[in-house]
């Protein structure tokens, strides 16, 4: 146990620290409850997005297999090279209970046939369909990246808050209470000792007064 001074001022200070630590623990619990609720809300959205992505990826793969089987591979590769271009994303931040999470602002990746860059004469509808399905898949991937990043950061914050609550609840607050109890016991014991000494001194003074009273008549008789 940390050495503490067994004084009333120290006891008041320890009680104030206990109260402050308990308030901090309660606030962290409230924050953690709110974060957990938000975590499960986002997790529902992530689960749905993953299912949609899995469906879209399967559809895109099937379209590609059909295009590879029916169309000219040279035309298919030429169309894929023609459509290569960057995806413009704007990433900003927002806070959820003090936790910074990304907010991705983007335009839809899905394009019209004319915007894809390849010639409509040398390509078939199967290639157009394949391109469209992969663009839809890319849209879903970008959206899922935002929600999964938010989910991971919220999960990290929940774990950190849980460790803080456990540290306060299992280490700091019990230690402060032990120190306060030690100070209280020391003060009570000292007060009992002081009371015992006071009673002892009082008895001694009483005996001396009685002895002095008993001597007064004999001294008066000697003078007569």
C-alpha positions in Angstrom: 0.0 0.0 0.0 1.2 3.5 -0.8 2.4 5.4 2.3 -0.3 7.9 3.2 -0.5 10.4 6.1 -3.3 9.3 8.5 -4.8 12.8 8.8 -8.3 14.2 8.4 -7.2 16.4 5.5 -5.7 13.3 3.7 -9.0 11.4 4.4 -11.0 14.2 2.8 -8.7 14.2 -0.2 -8.9 10.5 -0.6 -12.7 10.6 -0.5 -12.7 13.3 -3.1 -10.5 11.2 -5.3 -12.8 8.2 -4.9 -15.8 10.3 -5.9 -14.0 11.7 -8.9 -12.8 8.2 -10.0 -16.4 6.8 -9.7 -17.8 9.7 -11.7 -15.2 9.0 -14.4 -16.0 5.3 -14.4 -19.7 6.0 -14.8 -19.1 8.5 -17.7 -16.9 5.9 -19.4 -19.6 3.3 -19.0 -22.2 5.6 -20.5 -19.9 6.3 -23.4 -19.1 2.7 -23.9 -22.8 1.8 -23.9 -23.5 4.4 -26.6 -20.5 3.2 -28.7 -21.7 -0.4 -28.5 -25.2 0.6 -29.6 -23.6 2.5 -32.6 -21.3 -0.4 -33.3 -24.2 -2.8 -33.6 -26.1 -0.4 -35.8 -23.2 -0.1 -38.2 -22.5 -3.8 -38.0 -26.0 -4.5 -39.3 -25.3 -2.2 -42.3 -21.9 -3.9 -42.9 -23.5 -7.4 -42.9 -26.1 -6.3 -45.4 -23.4 -4.6 -47.6 -21.2 -7.7 -47.5 -24.1 -9.8 -48.7 -24.8 -7.3 -51.5 -21.2 -7.3 -52.5 -21.0 -11.1 -52.6 -24.0 -11.2 -54.8 -22.7 -8.4 -57.1 -19.2 -10.1 -57.3 -20.8 -13.4 -58.3 -22.9 -11.7 -61.0 -19.9 -9.8 -62.3 -17.8 -13.0 -62.5 -20.5 -14.9 -64.3 -20.9 -12.0 -66.9 -17.2 -12.0 -67.4 -17.1 -15.8 -68.0 -20.0 -15.5 -70.5 -18.2 -12.7 -72.3 -14.9 -14.6 -72.4 -16.7 -17.7 -73.8 -18.7 -15.9 -76.5 -16.9 -12.7 -77.5 -13.5 -12.2 -79.0 -10.8 -12.0 -76.2 -9.0 -9.3 -78.1 -12.1 -7.1 -78.1 -12.7 -7.9 -74.4 -9.1 -6.9 -73.4 -9.2 -3.8 -75.7 -12.5 -2.7 -73.9 -11.0 -3.3 -70.5 -7.9 -1.2 -71.3 -10.0 1.6 -72.8 -12.0 1.9 -69.6 -9.0 2.2 -67.2 -9.3 5.4 -65.3 -9.0 6.7 -61.7 -11.8 6.8 -59.2 -12.3 10.2 -57.6 -12.9 10.1 -53.9 -13.2 12.8 -51.3 -12.5 11.6 -47.7 -13.6 13.7 -44.8 -14.0 12.9 -41.2 -16.8 12.9 -38.7 -17.1 12.1 -35.0 -19.2 9.4 -33.3 -19.0 10.0 -29.5 -15.6 11.5 -30.0 -14.3 8.8 -32.3 -13.1 10.0 -35.7 -14.4 7.9 -38.5 -14.1 8.5 -42.3 -16.8 9.8 -44.5 -16.3 9.1 -48.2 -18.0 11.4 -50.6 -18.0 10.0 -54.1 -19.8 10.0 -57.4 -21.2 6.7 -58.6 -18.6 4.7 -60.5 -21.3 3.3 -62.8 -21.1 4.9 -66.3 -23.0 5.0 -69.4 -21.8 3.1 -72.5 -20.5 6.3 -74.1 -18.6 7.3 -70.9 -16.6 4.0 -70.8 -14.2 5.0 -73.6 -14.4 2.0 -75.8 -16.0 1.8 -79.2 -19.6 0.6 -79.4 -19.0 -0.9 -82.8 -16.4 -3.4 -81.7 -18.1 -4.6 -78.5 -21.2 -6.5 -77.6 -23.9 -6.1 -75.1 -22.3 -8.8 -73.0 -19.2 -6.7 -72.6 -21.3 -3.7 -71.6 -23.1 -5.8 -69.1 -19.8 -7.1 -67.6 -18.5 -3.5 -67.3 -21.7 -2.4 -65.6 -21.7 -5.2 -63.1 -18.0 -4.6 -62.2 -18.8 -0.9 -61.8 -21.6 -1.8 -59.4 -19.3 -4.1 -57.5 -16.7 -1.3 -57.2 -19.4 1.1 -55.8 -20.2 -1.5 -53.1 -16.6 -2.0 -52.2 -16.0 1.7 -51.7 -19.1 2.0 -49.5 -18.1 -1.1 -47.5 -14.6 0.4 -47.0 -16.2 3.4 -45.2 -18.5 1.4 -42.9 -15.9 -1.3 -42.1 -13.3 1.4 -41.2 -15.9 3.0 -38.9 -16.7 -0.3 -37.4 -13.0 -1.1 -36.7 -12.4 2.3 -35.1 -15.5 2.0 -32.9 -14.4 -1.5 -31.8 -10.9 -0.2 -30.9 -12.5 2.6 -28.9 -14.8 0.2 -27.1 -11.9 -2.0 -26.1 -9.9 1.0 -24.9 -12.9 2.3 -22.8 -13.4 -1.2 -21.3 -9.8 -1.3 -20.2 -10.1 2.1 -18.6 -13.3 1.1 -16.8 -11.6 -2.1 -15.6 -8.6 -0.2 -14.4 -10.7 2.3 -12.4 -13.1 -0.4 -11.1 -10.6 -3.1 -10.2 -7.4 -1.2 -9.4 -7.6 2.5 -8.7 -11.0 2.7 -6.8 -10.3 -0.3 -4.6 -6.8 1.1 -3.8 -8.2 4.5 -2.9 -10.8 2.9 -0.7 -8.2 0.8 1.1 -6.2 3.9 1.7 -9.2 5.8 3.0 -10.1 2.9 5.2 -6.6 2.7 6.6 -6.6 6.4 7.3 -10.0 6.2 9.0 -8.9 3.2 11.2 -5.7 5.1 12.1 -7.7 8.2 13.1 -10.2 6.2 15.1 -7.4 4.4 16.9 -5.6 7.6 17.7 -8.8 9.1 19.0 -9.4 6.1 21.2 -5.9 6.4 22.6 -6.3 10.1 23.1 -9.7 9.5 24.9 -8.1 6.8 27.1 -5.2 9.1 28.0 -7.6 11.9 28.7 -9.7 9.7 31.0 -6.5 8.6 32.7 -5.3 12.1 33.3 -8.8 13.0 34.5 -8.7 10.2 37.1 -5.2 11.3 38.3 -6.4 14.9 38.7 -9.5 13.7 40.6 -7.3 11.7 43.0 -5.0 14.7 43.5 -8.0 16.9 44.3 -9.4 14.4 46.7 -6.0 14.0 48.4 -5.7 17.8 48.6 -9.1 18.0 50.2 -8.3 15.4 52.8 -5.2 17.3 53.9 -7.0 20.6 54.4 -8.8 19.7 57.8 -5.7 18.3 59.5 -3.7 21.4 58.6 -6.4 23.6 60.2 -6.4 21.5 63.4 -2.7 21.9 63.8 -3.1 25.7 63.8 -5.7 25.6 66.6 
